[in-house]
Each structure stands twice: as C-alpha cells, then as structure tokens.
C-alpha cells in the first residue's frame, strides 16, 4: 500500500469519527450545519458521510430542500468520542 493511500484512508476515518461524534453528542442536524460543525471539506466529508450511511450508522432523510442527519447506531467502540 502506498503512503498516500494510507493517509487518505486515515483522513476519511478521522472525518467519519468527527461526524459520528457530533451526531452522538449534539443530536440530529442538517447537512450544512454538520459540515460546518465538524469543519471537514468536500470531498473527504462526503466520502466519510457516505461510508457511515453505507454502514447504516447514520440515517439521511430529505428535509426542506436539504437533508437531515441522525445517528442510527450506538457509538462504535473504535470511535474516540469526546467526553468519553
């Protein structure tokens, strides 16, 4: 595996952890608010969110021309959540 491939996977995992942690601690939110809260830019934010949705850890529903996100699963043990 190339160094750049490892760094990209690590970056996506860090973004996913930030997304899940924000939903875990702060509750449901809309897509734009979440992206601003976790401070990750596209495309890494998008890839991380897609990974979480694919694993069914996060649910996405349409809402007022945007999307609403909520945690769909308990906190995975692999994610270091703030306050734990």
C-alpha positions as CSV (number, residue, x, y, z in Angstrom):
1,X,0.0,0.0,0.0
2,X,1.3,3.4,-0.9
3,X,1.8,6.1,1.8
4,X,-0.8,8.4,0.1
5,X,-3.4,5.6,0.1
6,X,-2.9,5.1,3.9
7,X,-3.1,8.8,4.5
8,X,-6.4,9.1,2.6
9,X,-8.0,6.2,4.5
10,X,-6.9,7.7,7.8
11,X,-8.3,11.1,6.8
12,X,-11.6,9.6,5.9
13,X,-11.8,7.7,9.1
14,X,-11.0,10.8,11.1
15,X,-13.7,12.7,9.3
16,X,-16.2,9.8,10.0
17,X,-15.3,9.9,13.6
18,X,-15.9,13.7,13.8
19,X,-19.3,13.3,12.0
20,X,-20.5,10.4,14.3
21,X,-19.2,12.2,17.4
22,X,-21.1,15.4,16.5
23,X,-24.3,13.4,15.9
24,X,-23.7,11.4,19.1
25,X,-23.2,14.4,21.3
26,X,-25.3,17.1,19.6
27,X,-28.2,15.1,18.1
28,X,-29.9,15.5,14.7
29,X,-28.8,18.2,12.4
30,X,-29.0,19.3,8.8
31,X,-26.2,18.6,6.3
32,X,-24.8,22.1,6.1
33,X,-24.8,22.6,9.8
34,X,-23.0,19.3,10.3
35,X,-20.3,20.1,7.8
36,X,-19.7,23.4,9.4
37,X,-19.6,21.9,12.9
38,X,-17.1,19.2,12.1
39,X,-15.0,21.5,9.8
40,X,-14.2,18.9,7.1
41,X,-14.4,20.0,3.5
42,X,-15.6,18.1,0.5
43,X,-14.7,15.6,-0.9
44,X,-13.4,14.0,2.4
45,X,-16.6,15.0,4.3
46,X,-18.7,13.4,1.6
47,X,-16.7,10.2,1.5
48,X,-16.8,9.9,5.3
49,X,-20.6,10.5,5.4
50,X,-21.2,8.0,2.6
51,X,-19.2,5.4,4.5
52,X,-21.2,6.0,7.6
53,X,-24.5,5.8,5.7
54,X,-23.4,2.7,3.9
55,X,-22.6,1.0,7.3
56,X,-26.1,2.2,8.5
57,X,-24.5,4.2,11.3
58,X,-26.1,7.4,10.1
59,X,-29.6,8.0,8.6
60,X,-30.2,10.7,6.0
61,X,-33.7,12.0,5.3
62,X,-34.9,14.8,2.9
63,X,-36.0,17.9,4.8
64,X,-36.9,21.4,3.4
65,X,-34.7,21.2,0.2
66,X,-31.8,19.8,2.2
67,X,-31.1,16.7,4.2
68,X,-31.4,15.9,7.9
69,X,-28.9,13.5,9.5
70,X,-29.2,11.4,12.7
71,X,-27.3,8.7,14.4
72,X,-28.8,5.3,13.6
73,X,-26.5,3.1,15.6
74,X,-24.9,3.1,19.0
75,X,-21.4,4.5,19.2
76,X,-18.8,2.1,17.8
77,X,-16.0,1.2,20.2
78,X,-13.4,2.2,17.6
79,X,-14.5,5.9,17.6
80,X,-12.9,8.0,20.3
81,X,-15.9,10.2,21.2
82,X,-15.3,13.5,23.1
83,X,-16.4,13.3,26.7
84,X,-15.8,9.6,27.0
